[in-house]
Each structure stands twice: as structure tokens, then as C-alpha cells.
């Protein structure tokens, strides 16, 4: 068995492996690599294990700068999932060892594996994130019945308020970006640059769509969704806070689920949320059961697991300040910061 960095000529072979692998995800695909490199100029090393010329394991790695000095290594940035996919424990162990060697050679402070299952019991684990996934049923009646009564009532409220949905592509980017960036500013979180979303459409094509929600012809909520194999993945979204009383979010996700079953998708992946947060409880109220995401770390220099998330008390003054910024200023500053927050 041989382990080496992927060459450009092997991109299709890599993607074919990802599509067939149990642990493979959209975030392992070469398209995600191109988006991150074009938008943030991250340096990447895509490790592949070969047996008789065929790929039998993969590990995409990105080197990400820290705000002041130093770097971290992440598999993969801005992805809910990532990490290592392989055919056997032997391949897993060898890929992991090579990754550790690269982390030491590159003098990074940490190496993060965003696995859906634990990679190595000996590695430090962050028990903060959970994902929410369930089947999309065939037809409105079964899908509505799978949603608890209170949220069914909220969906019907949105319908009764006259909310309308529309699904489209890059032509909806401006409308999407306004409600998305407004929502993030109100949460005290930097937004991605507009060009990042343009790159997503360029690289993902029909796998990327936007659903908007309108009230009296005004777009009040929007979600960018990825469609990967049989999976619907609402990923970036937001809404105008003054319209939340019209149940815009419940209506939006119901309409997205409707689009999913009408187009033959089988799985609704509600994405990652932090334990005991508002989004965590929102997804549970929709009838989704949380599944732990055991992100694991290799720390070449020792120390603690990185803690760059809004629950960190050290970040509270920054979050409070960001919430008070005018939206145009927040949207100018955000892209300079987001590359350090993978």
C-alpha cells in the first residue's frame, strides 16, 4: 500500500471514491477544495491511500492561518463533515500517522478531524456539535405527520399568512445575501464574502440552489441548500427578524422538504448545531433526533482543544460589538475575519 498526495490527474478517481465511500460527503469532493482555494487561498494536501493503483482511503487536509500568528490544519474547513474515509482499520491507521507527520512538519498548532464517528479513542474529542438527519418520505401527508404538532401549527401559520416560496439559482444570490448577512450581523457573527457563494454555484452547479420566502412580495428569508446524492442539506440561511412572527423559518424548511420529495431526494440533513442552543432545540422540535459529531484533534505542541465558537466567554465582547455594527460595515469586515474561523 502507498500513501501520497493526490495529483491533478487523479481528481476524478478521488471523487469516484468519495461517492462510493460510506464516510464520504460533499465536503470531501474536489469541488469543495476548489471553492476554498479560490475564495481563501488555503493550502491543501489531499492524502490518498493506494492499493494496486486503486484508492482505498482518503484524507483531505487544509492549512488555515490563525488571526495573529501560526496555523492550524483542518479536515475540512467550513464543512459539517470531513476527516478520513477508508476501507479498513489498517488504512485508517496509516493515513492518520501520515497526517500527524504532516502536522508536525508544518508546525501547526492543531489538526482537526471532523468525523461522523470517532477516528481514534486516544485523540482528544470535542463533544459540542450534533447533526440532525432523517428520512424524507414520499408525499405531503407522511412528511407532515412526522413533524410534531406544535411545528405543524407553525407551518400552517406561515401558509395562512400568505408566505410564498421560490427555488432558483445564482440569480437569487443578491436577495439571499442580504437576509443571510443581516441575520449573521444580528447574531454577532461575521458573514462569508459574497464571492464565496458565487464560487459555490460555479463549482457545485445544480447541486446548489436557493429557496426564498416572500411576504407581500418582499423576500424575508432565504436558505442556500446543497443537494448531494440522495441528500438535501440546508446550509446557509437567514431571515429578517421583524418577520419572524409570521413563522418564516418553519415555512421555509417545510417548503424545502417539499422540494426534496417532489424531486426524489430521500434524506433531509438539517446540519450541525451546538448542544443546547436555539438551533439545536428548533431541530428537535421538528422531530429530528440529535446525533453526536465527535470532532477529534491531534495537538503536536500539546495544550487544549481550540475553542473558537460563540459560547467561549472570551468572545462575548466581540460578539456584542459586532451586533451593533451597521450592516454595510459588517459586510466589509466579515470577509477579512471569516477565513480565520474555519
C-alpha positions in Angstrom: 0.0 0.0 0.0 1.2 3.5 -0.9 0.1 6.8 0.7 0.8 10.0 -1.2 -0.6 13.4 -2.1 -3.2 13.4 -4.9 -2.2 14.7 -8.3 -4.4 16.8 -10.5 -4.9 13.9 -13.0 -6.4 11.8 -10.2 -9.2 14.2 -9.2 -11.9 12.1 -10.9 -10.7 8.9 -9.2 -10.8 10.7 -5.9 -14.4 11.9 -6.5 -15.5 8.4 -7.6 -14.1 7.0 -4.3 -15.9 9.7 -2.2 -19.3 8.9 -3.9 -18.9 5.2 -3.1 -17.5 5.5 0.4 -19.7 5.2 3.5 -17.9 8.1 5.2 -17.8 10.2 2.0 -19.5 13.6 1.9 -19.9 16.7 -0.3 -17.1 18.3 1.8 -14.6 15.6 0.7 -15.3 16.4 -3.0 -12.8 18.2 -5.2 -15.4 20.9 -5.9 -15.2 21.9 -2.2 -11.4 22.0 -2.5 -11.7 24.4 -5.4 -14.1 26.7 -3.7 -11.9 27.1 -0.6 -8.7 27.6 -2.6 -10.3 30.2 -4.9 -12.0 32.1 -2.1 -9.5 31.9 0.7 -6.2 30.7 -0.9 -5.9 27.9 1.6 -3.1 25.5 1.0 -4.3 21.9 0.8 -2.8 18.4 0.9 -5.2 15.6 -0.3 -3.8 12.3 1.0 -4.8 9.1 -0.7 -4.0 5.5 0.1 -3.5 3.3 -3.0 -3.6 -0.5 -3.3 -2.7 -1.8 -6.7 -3.4 1.6 -8.2 -6.9 1.9 -6.7 -7.8 4.4 -4.0 -8.6 2.6 -0.7 -8.7 5.6 1.7 -8.6 9.4 1.6 -8.0 12.3 3.9 -8.4 15.9 2.7 -6.3 18.4 4.7 -6.2 22.2 4.6 -3.7 24.6 6.3 -5.6 27.5 7.8 -3.9 30.7 9.2 -4.6 31.9 12.7 -5.5 35.6 13.2 -2.2 36.7 14.7 0.4 34.0 14.0 0.6 30.3 13.4 -1.6 27.9 11.5 -4.0 25.0 12.1 -4.8 22.0 9.9 -8.5 21.2 9.3 -10.3 18.4 7.6 -12.3 20.2 6.3 -12.8 23.9 6.7 -16.5 25.1 6.8 -17.7 21.6 6.4 -20.0 19.9 8.8 -18.4 16.6 7.9 -14.9 15.7 6.8 -11.9 13.8 8.0 -10.8 10.3 7.0 -12.6 7.8 4.9 -11.1 4.3 4.3 -11.7 0.7 3.6 -10.0 -0.8 6.7 -8.5 -0.1 10.1 -5.1 -0.6 8.6 -5.6 2.1 6.0 -7.1 4.4 8.6 -4.1 4.0 10.9 -1.6 4.6 8.1 -3.4 7.7 6.8 -3.7 9.1 10.4 0.1 8.6 11.0 1.0 10.4 7.8 -1.4 13.2 8.7 0.3 13.6 12.1 3.7 13.7 10.5 2.5 16.5 8.2 1.1 18.4 11.1 4.5 18.3 12.8 6.3 19.2 9.6 4.0 22.2 9.0 4.4 23.3 12.7 0.6 23.7 13.1 -1.0 24.1 16.5 -3.7 21.6 15.9 -5.0 19.1 13.4 -8.8 18.7 13.4 -10.8 15.7 12.0 -14.5 16.4 11.5 -15.6 12.8 11.6 -19.1 11.4 11.9 -17.6 8.6 14.0 -14.6 8.5 16.3 -11.3 8.0 14.5 -9.1 7.1 17.4 -10.1 6.7 21.0 -6.7 8.2 22.1 -7.3 11.5 20.4 -8.9 14.4 22.3 -12.6 14.8 21.4 -14.8 17.9 21.3 -18.4 16.9 22.3 -20.0 20.2 21.3 -21.7 19.5 17.9 -24.6 17.4 16.9 -26.1 16.7 13.5 -29.8 16.1 12.7 -30.7 13.7 9.9 -33.9 11.8 8.9 -35.7 10.2 6.0 -37.8 12.2 3.6 -41.0 10.4 3.0 -43.0 10.2 -0.2 -45.8 12.8 -0.2 -47.1 15.6 2.0 -49.2 13.6 4.4 -46.4 11.3 5.7 -43.9 14.2 6.0 -46.3 16.4 7.8 -47.2 13.6 10.2 -43.5 13.1 11.1 -43.3 16.7 12.4 -44.6 17.3 16.0 -47.9 19.1 16.4 -46.6 22.4 17.5 -44.3 22.8 14.5 -47.1 21.6 12.2 -49.1 24.5 13.6 -46.3 26.9 12.9 -46.0 25.7 9.3 -49.8 26.3 8.8 -49.4 29.7 10.3 -46.9 30.6 7.7 -49.2 29.3 4.9 -52.1 31.2 6.4 -50.0 34.4 6.5 -49.7 34.1 2.7 -46.0 33.3 2.6 -44.7 32.2 -0.8 -41.5 30.2 -1.7 -39.4 30.2 -4.8 -36.5 27.9 -5.7 -33.7 29.1 -8.0 -30.0 29.5 -8.7 -27.4 32.2 -8.8 -30.0 34.8 -9.9 -31.2 34.8 -6.3 -27.8 35.4 -4.8 -28.3 39.2 -4.1 -31.6 38.6 -2.3 -30.2 35.6 -0.4 -27.0 37.5 0.7 -29.0 40.4 2.2 -31.1 38.3 4.5 -28.2 36.0 5.3 -25.8 38.7 6.2 -28.4 40.6 8.2 -29.1 37.5 10.3 -25.5 36.9 11.0 -24.8 40.5 11.9 -27.7 40.3 14.4 -26.1 37.2 15.9 -22.7 38.9 16.2 -21.1 36.6 13.6 -19.0 37.6 10.6 -20.6 36.7 7.2 -18.8 35.0 4.3 -17.8 37.2 1.4 -20.3 37.4 -1.5 -17.8 35.8 -3.9 -17.7 32.7 -1.7 -21.3 32.0 -2.7 -20.6 32.7 -6.3 -17.8 30.2 -6.2 -20.2 27.6 -4.7 -22.5 28.0 -7.6 -19.7 27.9 -10.1 -18.3 24.6 -8.7 -21.4 22.8 -7.5 -23.7 23.7 -10.3 -27.1 22.0 -10.0 -26.1 20.7 -6.5 -26.5 24.2 -5.1 -29.9 26.1 -5.0 -31.5 28.9 -3.1 -35.0 28.9 -1.7 -36.5 32.3 -0.8 -39.6 33.1 1.3 -41.6 36.2 0.5 -44.3 38.1 2.5 -46.3 40.5 0.4 -43.7 40.4 -2.4 -40.8 41.1 -0.1 -38.1 38.5 0.4 -38.0 37.9 4.2 -36.0 34.6 4.5 -33.7 32.5 2.3 -31.6 29.4 2.5 -28.8 28.1 0.3 -29.1 24.3 0.1 -26.7 21.6 -1.2 -28.1 18.5 -3.0 -25.6 15.7 -2.7 -26.6 12.2 -4.0 -29.9 11.5 -2.2 -29.5 14.2 0.4 -31.0 17.7 0.9 -28.7 19.9 3.0 -29.9 23.3 4.0 -26.6 25.0 4.8 -26.6 28.8 4.8 -29.7 30.8 5.6 -31.3 33.6 7.5 -34.3 35.8 7.8 -35.4 39.3 8.7 -36.1 39.4 12.4 -39.1 41.7 12.1 -40.9 39.0 10.1 -40.2 36.0 12.4 -43.7 36.3 13.9 -45.0 35.0 10.5 -43.3 31.6 11.1 -40.9 32.2 8.2 -38.4 29.6 9.3 -40.9 26.8 9.8 -42.5 27.6 6.4 -39.1 27.8 4.7 -37.9 24.4 5.8 -41.2 22.8 5.1 -41.1 24.2 1.5 -37.5 22.9 1.2 -38.6 19.4 2.4 -41.5 19.6 -0.1 -39.0 20.4 -2.9 -36.9 17.4 -1.8 -39.7 14.8 -2.0 -41.0 16.2 -5.2 -37.6 15.8 -6.8 -36.8 12.3 -5.5 -34.5 13.0 -2.6 -34.5 10.6 0.3 -32.7 12.2 3.2 -33.1 15.6 4.9 -29.8 16.6 6.6 -30.6 19.6 8.9 -27.0 20.1 9.6 -24.8 20.8 12.6 -25.8 22.7 15.8 -24.1 23.2 19.1 -25.6 21.4 22.1 -28.5 23.2 23.9 -28.6 26.2 21.6 -31.6 27.7 19.9 -31.0 25.9 16.6 -30.4 22.6 18.4 -33.8 22.8 20.1 -35.5 24.1 16.9 -34.4 20.9 15.0 -35.5 18.7 17.9 -38.9 20.4 17.8 -39.1 19.3 14.2 -38.8 15.7 15.3 -35.2 15.2 14.4 -33.0 13.3 16.9 -29.5 14.7 17.6 -26.5 12.6 16.6 -23.2 13.5 18.2 -20.3 14.6 15.9 -17.1 13.6 17.7 -14.7 16.0 16.2 -11.2 14.9 17.2 -7.8 16.6 17.4 -4.1 15.9 17.2 -2.2 18.6 19.2 1.5 18.5 18.1 2.5 21.1 20.6 0.2 20.0 23.4 -2.3 22.4 25.0 -6.0 22.5 24.9 -8.5 21.8 22.1 -9.2 25.1 20.1 -12.3 26.9 21.4 -13.3 29.3 18.7 -17.1 29.4 19.0 -19.7 31.9 20.3 -20.1 30.0 23.6 -16.5 31.0 24.5 -16.7 33.7 27.2 -13.6 35.4 25.7 -15.5 36.1 22.5 -18.6 37.8 24.1 -17.3 41.4 23.9 -16.5 40.9 20.2 -20.0 39.4 19.6 -21.7 42.3 21.4 -19.7 44.8 19.3 -20.5 43.1 16.0 -24.2 43.1 16.7 -24.1 47.0 16.8 -22.2 47.4 13.5 -24.1 48.9 10.6 -24.7 46.1 8.0 -22.5 47.6 5.2 -19.6 47.8 7.7 -20.1 44.3 9.0 -20.2 43.0 5.4 -16.9 44.7 4.6 -15.1 43.5 7.7 -16.6 40.0 7.8 -14.8 38.5 4.8 -11.4 39.5 6.3 -12.2 37.6 9.5 -14.1 34.6 8.3 -11.0 32.9 6.7 -9.6 32.5 10.3 -12.7 30.8 11.6 -13.0 27.6 9.6 
